[in-house]
Amino acid sequence: MFKHILTLIWKKKKSNFLMMLEIFVSFLILFAVWSLSVYTYRNYATPSGLSTDRVWAVYLQFNAKNDTLLVEYRDLVRQMLQGVPEIEHYSFSSSNLPFSFSSSNGDFSYQGKHTLNEVMFVESDYPNVMGMTLESGKWFEAQDTIGKVTPIVITRHMANALFGQEEAVGKIIGDEASPRKVVGVVPYYRHKSSYQGDDNCVFEPLSNWDSDLLLKIKPGTNADFEARFARSIQQLGKDWTVEIQHMDNMRSTQDNTILIPILILFIVCAFLVFNVGLGLFGVLFQNINRRKGEIGLRRAIGATKRQILTYFIGETLVISSFGVVLGIFFAIQMPLLQVLDVEASVYMWGIVLALLSIFAIAVLCAFYPSRQAARIYPAVALHEE
């Protein structure tokens, strides 16, 4: 039967080639969509390594004329914070706060290996503010910053990139002018969005010029505390400005920035695949109508309705398989050539899901025309011929 199907497909190779081309294009579209879906879902399901619950981002503008005044103003704010009972933890930070639109990158090396990392300057209470846990080592304290070697905490992703299976804690990275010692490793730190993949990140002790502030507010704090807190800071200095944002809202904004374009892409791809399905349905319906004589002859020599239905669905699946095989050839190049920094399993899932989707579309498009063909009476079909 399979050989017979191939013979019939070859005899109508021109019309079948167009169907294969449609299947090929649809497969590549579905492969891209499913790969993106698997990648996005995996990232979303992976722990972020931080918590935004009851965390506020406070942007301070001191209008200081030099770094010395900036340090004095920051210490003044620190003294005020220690007397506010509603604040559970706080930490000054560099401007690239989590889920902000700010970024600061740096290159780090170890024995010829290089990584590009997000560099964040924070204080010792930062992990308490952000709800972070350490996988190994410790977080740097004030006494650790004394000396020529700067203590740093890095993510597990960065540790694997630089050190492989070796223990990261205690390693010295960087050049001789500014050596850095790894004192701790955090398992995850996905600070750009909920859909961000694992990334390289470095935490260093706070620099003198950093003035942004992160607060962890105690549960049950009154809603008017935010306004009172902002006024309290503004009263400390002349022409100071304060902007407060809730990190839950910042995270939602970043997630929507990523999610909305993805949803639009899904809608566009679904529309394209739907049109391909309609075209495939029309072609199959027309082809079957032209083959009524063949169908009537098959029925006359004893073919059942079920056999006719199975035959035409099988023929459609064989035609689809040719387009799918060509699509798989191109899709498999993505993990082989490492076009993007994505795990090969993501592409494999994309191929499998696209394959199942194509065959499901082919069966759905072929079922109704094949069912109509199976209902044709032999005498009617042969009489028309």
JOTAFEN-V645419 format. One record per helix or strand of 2 or more residues. SS is the DSSP state (2 for helix, 1 for strand). FROM is the first residue (numbers start at 1). LEN is the number of residues. If there is no record, write none. Layout:
<<SS FROM LEN> <SS FROM LEN>>
This chain:
<<2 2 10> <2 13 33> <1 55 7> <2 67 16> <1 87 7> <1 105 6> <1 113 10> <2 126 5> <1 134 4> <2 142 4> <1 150 6> <2 156 8> <1 172 2> <1 180 7> <1 201 5> <1 212 6> <2 225 10> <1 241 6> <2 247 44> <2 292 9> <2 305 33> <2 344 31> <2 378 7>>
